[in-house]
Amino acid sequence: MSHTDAPSVYRADADGFFGEFGGAELPPFLAGPIAEVAVAYDAASQDPGFQEQFQSLLAKYVGRPSLLYFAENLSRELGGAKVYLKREDLNHTGAHKVNHCLGEALLAKRMGKTRLIAETGAGQHGVALATAAALVGLECEIHMGAIDVAKQHPNVVRMELLGAKVVPVEEGGRSLKEAVDSAFAVYASAPEEYFFAIGSVVGPHPYPSMVRDFQSVVGREARAQILETEGRLPDALVAAVGGGSNALGLFDAFLEDESVRIVGVEPAGEGLEGDRHAATMTLGTPGTLHGMRTKVLQGEGGEPSPVHSIASGLDYPGVGPQHAQLEQLGRVEYLSVTDAETLDAFQTLSRVEGIIPALESSHAIAQVMKLAPELPADAVVIANLSGRGDKDVDFVAERLREA
């Protein structure tokens, strides 16, 4: 079987369901426009011209393939397994987000839309979408929680320099969930003009499948690279999970390889015993959020719970529906690390390898720091370094001063 596509159990059905999770639970005024996206994506995915254009931009604009880097110093310091980093931080715009943003921008252009609209948490999706919009000649509007606007000011400046309109969201928890709500409301007012470019493998069908497909280049490259370098598959994969796009991007090409342990890492924040975390896979229950059936951190009435993570891009009370299915199938293991462990990993990788990781990616590194010493010296672990930490250095410096 080709490893460019996972087997059908790991694909949504015609209605966008991964087992019991997924679908498109939408009010009538959104159902039609989102269905239009599904039809357009299905056609584009089978169009060699669209795929050729997308792949060409990944190579000539993004700079793919990204490196699979043997972190020799980190491996030596941890003891145990050899640690490889999939260097998505080296992409143009500094994160994995540009992969699906280019795909969504091309699809919007194909559909005759004139504006891209989206939410962003840490700002990486916003920067990537603003970049893609500038490249293909579309207007761009980014909604961002007011807390994240303050926390990720450098990315706000980047978005504005790229020509995007940044809309601070002051409602509710003033973070990623509210940014999604706000952007959806504007989209619903003029769907004939806007293309909603969701920033992760979340939301109504077709977005969980579409964003995964655009991101699957990460895992396909990593698979070929590790086979060339080590002559075999890795023993384990590790990636951070908020909505879950960077994780599925890496995991997808390995899902049928039962010998490969796959670990998703979510935010335990200030501890799972309280409510200052975003550990959806660990503590969430089935529910509906942003048009999808998935696992959600929610109150007794079904309302999404307030969440917290030191990494703005992970503070989301839901998760991509395919992740919920993968946990149910027992194919992926979901663990969590705290803010303190994440800060330690951020500093460790910076000091030991000269690589400053995003706080989102630092969740994966923190789990690798636990996992690698438990494995034999001939074991191989690949972690997805989903973004660079330039955006986080001022915030981290402030946190360290407070400590």
Disulfide bonds with the S-S distance in Angstrom:
none
